[in-house]
Amino acid sequence: MYSIGKFSNLCNVPVKTIRYYSDIGLLEPSFIDEVTGYRYFDYDKMKELNMIRVLKNCHFSLKEIEQIVKGKNDRQDLELRLHKKVQELEHQQEMIAQQIHNIVQVKNSLRNAETFNPKPTLSSCYIEERPKIQVLAIREKINIIEMDRLVQKLFERIYAYQLEIEGKLTAIFHQQDREKNIADVELLLPVKATQLGEYIKIIPEGKYACININGPYSELNFGYSRLQKWLTEQSLHVEGLFMEQYIKGLIPSDVVNPINIRPNIELHPNDFLTKVFVKVRN
């Protein structure tokens, strides 16, 4: 028999914890001195306490542990409880693994000075033969936050000249100061026009290198970088400026009334689809 103090040292469990387990009937002493009230434990109680510790580390409640240790459950019920606990712990393991993955992503984002937003989805780079396209153009040096105003101005001209739209809005950034958020922007919209007027331009036919980008406009730089790298790898020479065509985004697909054009705020930025392209030669 071991005194509670000696038993505590042998099992590496605090005396306070052993007393508590004894008081709630989870770990009953092997013997209690009727005169002193001292509690004594034998070797078998060490095995019982070790089982309690193992089950507690498996996140069983003390009530569940009592039922298991005291044999209040049959073998089948015990196996079911253990199986359920394994499933719970496996689920926690998956959640912890996901949390670790997220933390690593945040660390990498901070290290690379990136945002926490996911990168856009990029298509493979490809060559496209494009026909000559007639466009209505407008060009201004603006703050990027004024882009909606410039788009509105372009569509007002569409309305004023009663032109028929024949394609998607395209933009050319002639110069851009990212720190000041200022850009020299030219907006182009394919139209059907019988004669070349002041604002009508031609995008020449020819071979164009292209890439499609699914994601917010703020992440288009990933597409530009990928396309420029591909051009170098393919030994293609650029003729002219890079252009970006807004296939699916803030500009509505079907414009019924150009004078009342409004951004399509229902579409999530991650679902935007933009084509970046540039005329090339071998």
Buried (B, 14 or more C-beta within 10 A) or exposed (E): EBBBEEBBEEBEBEBEBBBEBBEEEBBEBBEEEEEEEEBBBEEEBBEBBEBBBEBBEBEBEBEBBBBBBEEEBEEEEBEEBBEEBEEEEEEEEEEEEEEEEEEEEEEEEEEEEEEEEEEBBBBEBEEEEBEEBBBBBBBEEBEBEBBEEBBBEBBBBBBEBEBEBEBBBBBBBEEEEEEEEBBBBBBBBBBEBEEEEEBBEEBEEBBBBBBBBBBBBEBBEBBBEBBBEBBEEEEBEBEEEBBBBBBBBBBEEEBEEBEEBEBEEEBEBEEBBBBBBBBBEE
